[in-house]
Amino acid sequence: MQKRAENTKRRILEAATELFSAKGFSGTVVDDIAALAGVNKQRIYAYYDNKSRLFEAVIADVFNSSNIYDKKLLSLNENDIPDMTGIILEHYMKTYKRRSEFWRLIAWANLELGNVLKSIKDIKSESLEHIRKLYLRGIETKIFKNKSLSFESYIYVLWSVTFFYNSNKRTLRQSLGPELFSEKGQANLFNEIAGLFR
């Protein structure tokens, strides 16, 4: 019975992830989640109480699953500091590609339900703390040239670039050209951004 309940919860979560990422919180109806998951909608309320809690569970699940990939960041050491910016950019780009709904859910959460984001406050704390220590070491050893740039500003720029690159591909292709979205264009972008910090 326990395994059956876990499978049902997983199906609900997967269906909710698909619909919330496509339509947002307001545009998604619990009946549609139930239909896609193949469950009675009362099951959704039994497990998650309401649509807001289900949305919060989806956000937490997607962030937690992205943390699996953050193990790579935890393996970085002082020898990686000169190339760290490019490694981080590539890492977050791959994370968005592995879970394309990740950036969509972040956008919807910020647009519709900012308070839900409290549930993800500490999810990335381990990898962020590790990167922070390396960044500060890079400042000390003058690998990073701008010692007045805080770690928060540094990581914000890297997150912004990867988020914007993925969430605005269609419009950016039109305004900046498709070359930016080729493998070579992406590699050049990352190298140039990394150069801003060295």
Residue, then its C-alpha position, 0 to 999 in steps of 0.5 A: m500500500q505504501k509503494r502504491a501511495e508513493n507512486t500515486k504521489r509521484r504521478i501527481l507531482e509529475a503531472a502538476t510539474e508539466l501543467f504548472s510549467a506550461k500554464g502557471f499557477s493561475g492557468t492550471v486547474v486541479d481537475d486537469i492535473a488529476a486527469l493527467a495523473g490518472v487519479n481522482k482529484q480528492r487524492i490530490y487534496a489528501y496528499y497536498d491539501n490545496k493547489s498552493r501546497l501542490f505548487e510549492a511541492v513542485i517547486a521544491d521537487v524541481f529545485n531538489s532534483s537540480n541539487i543532484y547536479d550541484k554535486k559537480l560544483l561541490s567537487l570544485n577546488e582551488n585549482d579550478i578557481p581560474d576556470m570556475t566562472g565558465i564551469i559554473l555557467e556551463h553547469y547551470m546551462k546543463t541544469y536548465k537543459r536537463r529540466s526545461e521546466f526549471w526556468r519556467l517554474i521559477a518565472w511563474a513562481n516569481l510572477e504569481l506566488g512569490n511567497v512560495l519561494k520561501s520553501i526553497k530558501d536553503i535548498k542550494s545553500e551547500s553548493l553556494e557556500h562552497i562556491r563562495k569560499l572559492y570565490l573569496r579565495g580567488i579574490e585573495t589570490k587576485i585571480f578575480k580582478n575586482k575585489s569590490l565585487s561581492f559574491e552575491s553580485y558574482i553569482y547573480v550575474l551567472w544565474s541571470v545569464t543562464f536564466f535569460y539565455n534559456s527563458n528568452k531564446r526566441t526573442l534573443r534569436q530575433s534581436l541578436g541572431p541565431e549564432l549566439f545559440s550555436e555551440k560556438g556562440q554559447a562557448n564564446l559568450f561564456n568565455e567573454i563573461a568569464g573574462l569580465f571577472r578575471 
